[in-house]
């Protein structure tokens, strides 16, 4: 190492930032995360820094002098003038300060790392200036891994440390803290159950040890999004990395599973429309049985589990067994289609209502009336509807949608095999057959509010038009 990583205490200490422009503002934003006394030295301050001073978060000194640097914990120099910055560096060094000069590494006693902040837990990543892009990538990966509220659990532990020393025998302390940070309290805490976790910890401290039956299983219904793993939420990634066992189906991309712990058990349940390798009731029983063993179970679903994902059945099964259950939302297909198409699902004066519908229902109602809410001023996203395209197009035209109205077909969204097509509502079934679209598609139909319903008998206004790939269509 050419630089030794360490943490410098800032409580009650002065940090001097020389400069009043954007470079100084960048360093100020960083130091505002600390409790340091920030001193800004510049004749004029840009508006952001003026606001910081007005809020009492920093002191402004207009004139530079050597006295400014007396007893400073550290100094940042960034005026935008390399020659002046070098001169300021000399003055600060003469006063015995550690100095960082923006964009001049040869004048830096210290460098600012990429920081993952879960106060009081702080992770600093540095590359000694050799690979800043890599350090930012590592930071992004750690941001995904560490729960946003993890620092609160560490802070609670700090407040309870004296109580632990009083009530828990020394040989039991390590096991207690392992339970707090790796067991049920941590699981509860990161899922939003801070109060319940705190009560568990305090009860264990009063008892003098962690509970022997500390392991408690749970079920997380996790939305994997449309396919690309970088469209998953941070919480979804956290749950995958915590899971002991993962139940997934064929719509979940293999790259998503790579985010899970290497030693997590993976169970393929093989669900797909019309042919379930595993009946839903069996899946319910399995996820509950694993959770009752004290395991952390993830039921991984494509898209958002709350949208046509049969989540309610699995939630009810877990609750009936007394197993904690949570639902982690994901990017649903309609949203992914809008992103891929470069357009909005709603638009003032065109479509002020968004309808999510499915063309395939349950055993008792396999052909739901999925177009009943479609009409002027709506955008309807049809899920699991490829096999019902003819019925849907006929129903829409019967309701008055013109035969030549456009329908967008988004296939395998966010995956390498993604296809984006447009056709007319009258030719929807024909297009799907010609393009051999079998699955993983969402159909988008926008019925503008100023477009009058077709008055002629359905189908008579049909006109032949070629299918267009999306890269041939102008995005407005």
N, C-alpha and C positions, 0 to 999 in steps of 0.2 A: 504494500500500500504506500502511495505517496501522500495520502491524506488520511488522518486518523478520524473516524467518525465518533462524534460525541455530542452530548446535549448540553447546552449552555443555559444556566438559570437566568430567567429574565425578570422575576418578581422584584419590583422596586428598583429596577435598574434602567438606565437610559440607553436607548438605541438611536443613534444619529443617522439621519438620511439627508444627504446633500443633493439638492436638485428639486425642481418644482414642476417637472413635466411627467411624461408617461413612464419613463424609466424609474423615476422616484415613486410614482404611483404604484408600479408593480411591486416594488419592495415594501411599500407601505401596506398593501393588501396582505402580503405575507406576514408582516409583523403584527398586524391587527389580530391575528389568530392567537397571539401571546398576550401576557399581561404587562408587557414592557411599557415604560414611559417613552413614547415616540417623540423625537424632536426633528422637525423639518426645517432645513436651512436653505433658504432661497429668497431672492428679492421678490419674486412673484410665484404664486401657486396656481396650477391649473384648477378648474372647477371642482373636480373630485377631491383633491387635497384640501381645497378651501372648505368643503363640506365636512371633511374629517376633523379639521381644526374647529369649525363652528360647533360640532357635536361634542367637543371637549375630549376627543380621543387622541389628540396630538397637540404639541406646542409648536408655534411657528416663530422662528428667529430669522429676520430678514437679512442680517449681515453676518458674513462668515468671519470667524476669528479662531485662534488656537484654543481659546478658553472653552469654546463650544464642545470640544472633544474630551474635556477633563472627566475622568471616571466613567467614560462610556463603555458599555459592555461590548459593543461592536459598532462599526461604521459602515454604511453603504453609500457609495458615491456614484451618481448617475445624472449628470447635468446635460448630457448630450454633446459636450465638447471634450474630446479625448485629451487635449493638452491641458485644459483647466482641471479635468478629473485627475490627471497625473500629479498636478501641483497640489491639489487637495489631499491626495494620497500621502504625499510627503509630509504635510502638516500633521495629519492624523497619526502617522507613524511616529513622528517626533514626540507626540503626546502619549505614546505607548499603547495605541489602540490596534485591535485586529480589524483589518479593512477588507472590504469587497468592492472592487471597481467594476462596474457593469461593462461587459464586452472587452475587458482587458485582463485575461487570466494571469498574465505575468505579474500583475499588481494585486493579486488576491491572496490574502492569508487564509481565507475561508471561502467556500462556495456554498450556494444554497441548493439543497437537494430537492428532488421531487418528494412530496409529502403526502402520506395517507393519514388523515387526521380523524382519530376516534378518541378524542380527548377524554381521559388522560393517556390513552394508548396512542402512540405516534410512531409511524414507520417512516424512515427516511431512506431514500434510494439515491445513490450517486454513482457516477462513472468517472470521476476526476476530470470531467469536461470532455471525455472522449466520445461519448455516445448518448447525447441528450434525448434523441428519439427513442432509444432503447429504454432509457430510464422511465420515460413517460408511458411506454407500453407496459412495463412492469408495474408501474403505479396503477394503470387501468385494470390490470388483472387482479391486483390486490384489492382495489376498490370493489370489484365484483365479489371477492371472496369474504371480506370482513363485513359483518352486519353493521348497518349504520348506527345502531344503538349499543354496540358492544362496549363502547367507552363508559356508558352509564353503569354497566355491571362491574367494571373495574373500579369505578369511583365508589360504588356501594361497598365493594370489598375493602377498599381503603378505609372507609368510615367504620367498618365493622372489625377491623383488624385488632383493635384494643380489646373488644369484647371476646374475640376468639382467644386471645392470649389469656384472658381471665377465666373462661369457662371450658376451653377445650384442651385436654392434656397434650403436651408437645408431640408424643408419638402419633396422635390422631390428626394433627393439623394438616399434614400434607394430603392425607386422604380426603379431608374435608374440602380443601381448596380444589383438589382434582375433581371432586363431585360438583362443586360450584361452577367451575369453568368448562367442564367436559360433559356434565351429566344433565339431569332434569332441570336445574335452575337456569342453565344457559339456554337450553332448548326453549323453555318457557319465555325467557327474557327476549330472545331475538325474534320471537313470534308475537311480541307485543304484550306478553303477560308479566310485565315488570312487577306489579304489586304481588301477584301470587308467588312469583319467584323469590321476592324479598321475604315474604312470610315463610316460605320453605327454608330459606337460609337461616333466618333468625330462630326458627324452631329447632333446626339441627344444632345451632350454636348453643342454645339453651340445654339441649340434650347431651352436649359434649362430644358429638361425633356425627358424621354423615349417616343417614339411614341405610340399613343393610339392604332394603329392597328399593334402592334408589332408582333403578332403571324403570322408566315408564315409556311405553311405546306411543307413537303418534302417527297420524296419517296426513300427508300433504298432497292435495290435488293440484298439480303444477301444470300451468300452461306453457308448452314448449314453443308457442308461436307458430308461424307458418312454415318454418323449415330452417332458415339460416340461424345459426346459433348466436350471432351477435344481435339478433332481435329479441333474445330472451331478457327478462328483467333481472336485475341484480339479485332479487329475492329468490327467483327461480333457480339461478345458479347456486346460491347458498344452500338451498334445500337439496339440490343434487349432490353437492359436496358433503352434506351431512348424512345422506341416506345410507341405511344399511341394506335396504332392498328396494329395487325399482321395478314397477310393473309398467310396461310400455306396449304400444301397438305399432302396427306397420307404418302409420303415418308419421311417426317420429323419426327424424333424420339421424343417421348414425353419428354425425358430428356432434349432435346435441348430447348423446350418451357419453362422448369423450370428456365432457365436463364433469362427469361423476367421479367419485372416488374409485380408484383402481380396484379396491377390494370389495366394492358394493356388489351385492348379488343382483343380477338382471334377469327378469322374468318376462318373456315375450308372451302376451296374451292374444295376439293375432286377430284383433277385432277389425272387421271391415263391413261395410254396409251389405246386408243381405246374406252374409255367411260368417257367423261368429264362431271362431274356433273355440273360444271360451264363452259360455253363456254369462250374461251380466251378473246373475245371482252367484255364480262360482267366483267371479272376480271380487264381488263384494265380500264373500266369505274368506277368500285368501288374504286380502289386504287387512281385514280385521284380525284374522288369526295371527298374522305376522306382527301386527302392532301389539297384540296381547302377550306376545313373547318378550316385549320390551324393546322391540326394534323400531327404528325410524323408517317409516314406509313412505315412498313417493309413488303416487299414481300419476305417471307422466302422460299428458294428453296433448295432441297437436292443437294449435290455436289457443283459444281461451276455454278452460274446462266448463265455464258457466254458460257457454253458448253452444247448444246442441251437443254437449259432451257427456250427458247422462250423469252429471255431477251430483244431482240431488239424490239419486239412488245410493251412491257410495257414501255421501254425507250422512244420510239417514241410517245406513248400516253401521257406520262408525259410532254415531251418537247412541244408537240402541245398545251397543256393546260397552258404552262408557269410555270410548277411546277418543282422546283429543283429536280434532280434525280441523284443518284450515284449507282455504282455497287461495291459491296464488294465481292471479290473473295473467293472461298472456296476450300477445298481439293476435287479434282475430283475423280471419281471412279477408273480411271486407276492408279492414284498415290496411292490410298488406296489399290488397289489390289497388286501393286508392294511391298508395305510395308508389307501387310499380308503374301505374298508369300516369303518374304525375298530375293528379287531379283531386279535387275535393269530393267527398260523398254528398255534401250539402252545399247549397249556393242560394243566396238571397235572390228572390224573384224567380227562381227556377225550381229548386227542390228544398223545401224547408222541413221535410220529414224523412227520416231514414228507417227503413223496415228491414229487419233480418228475418228471413223465412227459410224453411226447409221443405224440399219437395218429397222427402221420405220420412214417414212417421214411424210409430211403433206398431206392434203386431195387430192391435185392435183398430188402428186407424193408419194403414200404410200409405194412404194417398191424401194427405191433409190439403185443405183449401188454402194453399200458400200464397195465392194472389189476391185474397179478399181485401187486403189493406192497400194494395197498389192503386194508384190513381194520380190525377194531376197534382203536381207539387211533391212527388215522392221519388226517392231512389230506393229500389228494392234489391237487396243482395240475397241471392238464392244459394243456399248451401245444400250439398248432397242432392243435387237436382239434375245431374247429367242424364240419368236414365229417365227422367220425367220431362225432358225438354219439350217434346211435342205437346204434352198436356198443358205445360205452363204457357207456351207461346199461344196456343189456341185460347186458353182462358184469358190471357191478357188482351188479345184482339177482341174477344167477345165482350170484354169490359170497355172497349173503345180505344185501346192503344193502336195507333196506325200501324199497318203491316210493315211499313218501311222504317219504323222506329229502330234506332241502333241498340244492340245488345253487346256488351263487352264480356269476353270469356277469359278468365285468368286461370291458367293451369300451372300447377307445381310452383306456386308463388315462393319467391326468394331462393329457390333451388337452382342448380345449374341447368336443369331441364325446363326452366320457366318458359311459358309461351303466353303471349298476350294477343288476342284476336278480337276483331269486331265483325258483326254481321247484322242482318235485319231480324226483327222478331219473327217474321214469317218463315225465315230460313234457319232458325236456331237449331232444330233437330237435324236438318240436313247438314249444316256446318259441323256439328259435333260428330256426326257419322263420317263425313269426309276427312276430318282432321284426326280421326281415331282417338277421340278424347274419352277416356274410360273412367277417370277418377280424379280426385284432388283438384277440383275446379270450382270456382265461384262465378256465378253469373250476375252481372250488374245491369240493371235496367233503370234509367232515369226517365221519368215521365214529367216533362216541364209543366209547371202550373198554368202557363199560358197556351198550352197545346190542347186544343179541343179534341174530345173523343171522336173517333171515326164514326160517321153516321151511316156509312154504307155497310151491308152485310159483311161479316168478318171474312177476310181472305180475298175479297174482290179487288182490293187495292194493292195486292202483292206485285212487286216488280223485281226483276232479276238484277242482282248486283253482285259483283265479285266479293269474295271474302278478302279481308285485308289483314295482314300482319300488323302489329302495333307500330313497328318501326316505319310503316308507310303512312301512318296517320298523324296528322298535325295535332300536337298537344296545345290546347288553348289555355 
